[in-house]
Amino acid sequence: MIATPHETDSPAMSEAYAVCRRITHQYGANFSVGFRFLPRHKRNGVYAAYAFCRLADDIADDPGTGIEERLDQWQGELEACYAGRPKQVVTVALYDTIQRFPVPKQAFVDLIDGCRQDLVKTRYETFEELLEYCRLVAASISEISLSIFGYDSDSAIEHGRDLSTALQLTNISRDVGDDLDRDRIYVPAEDLDRFGVSEEDLIARAHTPAMEALLRFQFERARSYFERAEPLIGEIERDSRFPVVLMGGVYATVLERLERDPFAVLHRRISLSTGAKLGVIARRLFKPRFL
């Protein structure tokens, strides 16, 4: 599971990683807080993997036409990368990364499949259906990340999935309003029925006791996955532990903000200021936990 680090000495390769770093810091502000604390060879690898996934996600979210064809092209670039023939700057960096770490190609394929699903599926009947979506778009990222972070126990795979699910459920809760604007509802229909909230109530952003109960249930579910993921911290290589603690800690702090003002998710995206992120770093230095 461990790759031998070596310095990237090609100017072209250094620039490829620099592009991936800029993409990560621009679009993955919550993730990149922890990434900054990784050793250089692992940090570069995570940047390359994140940039590839980010660009796939951007294609799926593009309101233009030809999205399916563009995803096909991006998956073709993935195949070329693993065959040693990358053509894009991001996959040039990714090719270097997969020479250093055992990053599974299937995890990237799963991520792209999740992006394809977003094109045709905008509602989820059950939480089990939503978990399968999380497997595609989040557990895939966990597999990629763990292959770079390194781990000492097979149980890290299960706990990594728990953490990735916690992060994805936090994202879904945070983005309820944004997703409504895209005609997407990730809150399972069975949960709407359970709390007596209709789709029309969601679209109207109704501030009702039933809506608050529904939202708090979503937050508590995400919190339960953070709790299940806690053992992961001791199961990954030491030089990756604090970065992972920060990654989970940033999202857990976002979740705490949602819990303070549940209705906010209907109207705006909750984010953390630089000061709040520094607070996450300081607290996790003394208490290395997600929650």
Buried (B, 14 or more C-beta within 10 A) or exposed (E): BEBEEEEBEEEEBEEBBBBBBEBBBEBBBBBBBBBEBBEEBBBBBBBBBBBBBBBBBBBBEEEEEEBBEBBEEBBEBBEBBBEEEBEBBBBBBBBBBBEBBEBBEEBBBBBBBBBBBBEEEEEBEEBEBBBBBBBBBBBBBBBBBBBBBBBEEEEBBBBBBBBBBBBBBBBBBBBBBBBBEEEBBBBBBBBBEEBEBEEEBBEEBBEBEBBBBBBBBBBEBBBBBBEBBBEBBEBBBEEBBBBBBBBBBBBBBBBEBBBEEBBBBBEEEBEBEEEEBEBBBEEBEEEBBBB
